[in-house]
Amino acid sequence: MRLYVTPASPWVRRVRVTILELGIEDRFEFVQTKWSHKWATRAVEHRPDFLEATPVVRIPALVTAAFTLTDSHSICDYINGELGGFRLLAQEGAPRWRVLADMSVACAIIEAHISRRAELLRSEHERSNDFIGKMRDRELRCFATLEKRVPQFGATFDLAQITIAVACGYESWRYGNEWRGVAPKLAAWYDVVAQRPSMGATEPAETPQA
Ligand SMILES: N[C@@H](CCC(=O)N[C@@H](CS)C(=O)NCC(=O)O)C(=O)O
């Protein structure tokens, strides 16, 4: 299976951490993509196999012998169900919905991260500081909500915890540590899970430039 990646993307990172947590990295060929900083507002050049693989032209994209999955949600779902025996997200029932509830908040943070990043890559005269402020507020509000969930976190580093940890890591990397002030218990939890080999091996780095 071919997985299109970059080291900067939190969506890619949640997939890569999932793969490492399940110990199935030898099942994948990781294909590095390169991005011009113009991606935020323009169609940019890409390698032909990437364009052919996904009409969405976003990462992550997973190409299997049978089909292509074009977002991290379906990829994590596939990996967890088909290759992971539902170890990181239950197939059904209350435990599944609890994990999805926390994961949806973490995904909202990551969506805000990427929207904010795209806005910051615009030229100064195009950029909306109001929009950037709106994304920042959403991130901090969601971190405050996850703070209340920390006592209920289970022992398994499941798909929700993976996504939350990736959201914490990206926030610190791009936007600083203000979130730690609104979510101190979450920050303490993050400092522990950040030591996991899967997190260490996937620390964010700048996207290779096209
Ligand atoms: N909902 C998608 C979002 C994927 C996404 O936005 N990826 C970004 C990189 S972090 C991307 O490829 N952006 C390029 C573009 O929008 O042109 C997922 O879960 O995978």
Ligand as a Chemical Component Dictionary entry (heavy atoms), coordinates in Angstrom:
data_LIG
# 
_chem_comp.id                   LIG 
_chem_comp.type                 NON-POLYMER 
_chem_comp.pdbx_formal_charge   0 
_chem_comp.three_letter_code    LIG 
# 
loop_
_chem_comp_atom.comp_id 
_chem_comp_atom.atom_id 
_chem_comp_atom.alt_atom_id 
_chem_comp_atom.type_symbol 
_chem_comp_atom.charge 
_chem_comp_atom.model_Cartn_x 
_chem_comp_atom.model_Cartn_y 
_chem_comp_atom.model_Cartn_z 
_chem_comp_atom.pdbx_ordinal 
LIG N1  N1  N 0 -10.015 16.044 6.174  1  
LIG C1  C1  C 0 -8.759  15.714 5.525  2  
LIG C2  C2  C 0 -7.875  16.942 5.511  3  
LIG C3  C3  C 0 -6.554  16.734 4.764  4  
LIG C4  C4  C 0 -5.821  18.044 4.541  5  
LIG O1  O1  O 0 -6.380  19.135 4.639  6  
LIG N2  N2  N 0 -4.507  17.935 4.238  7  
LIG C5  C5  C 0 -3.725  19.111 3.970  8  
LIG C6  C6  C 0 -2.339  18.993 4.593  9  
LIG S1  S1  S 0 -2.383  19.049 6.347  10 
LIG C7  C7  C 0 -3.534  19.263 2.494  11 
LIG O2  O2  O 0 -3.226  18.305 1.802  12 
LIG N3  N3  N 0 -3.681  20.489 1.975  13 
LIG C8  C8  C 0 -3.437  20.804 0.623  14 
LIG C9  C9  C 0 -4.534  21.551 -0.049 15 
LIG O3  O3  O 0 -5.582  21.789 0.611  16 
LIG O4  O4  O 0 -4.343  21.874 -1.205 17 
LIG C10 C10 C 0 -8.117  14.538 6.265  18 
LIG O5  O5  O 0 -8.617  14.162 7.338  19 
LIG O6  O6  O 0 -7.155  13.935 5.762  20 
# 
loop_
_chem_comp_bond.comp_id 
_chem_comp_bond.atom_id_1 
_chem_comp_bond.atom_id_2 
_chem_comp_bond.value_order 
_chem_comp_bond.pdbx_ordinal 
LIG N1  C1  SING 1  
LIG C1  C2  SING 2  
LIG C1  C10 SING 3  
LIG C2  C3  SING 4  
LIG C3  C4  SING 5  
LIG C4  O1  DOUB 6  
LIG C4  N2  SING 7  
LIG N2  C5  SING 8  
LIG C5  C6  SING 9  
LIG C5  C7  SING 10 
LIG C6  S1  SING 11 
LIG C7  O2  DOUB 12 
LIG C7  N3  SING 13 
LIG N3  C8  SING 14 
LIG C8  C9  SING 15 
LIG C9  O3  DOUB 16 
LIG C9  O4  SING 17 
LIG C10 O5  DOUB 18 
LIG C10 O6  SING 19 
# 
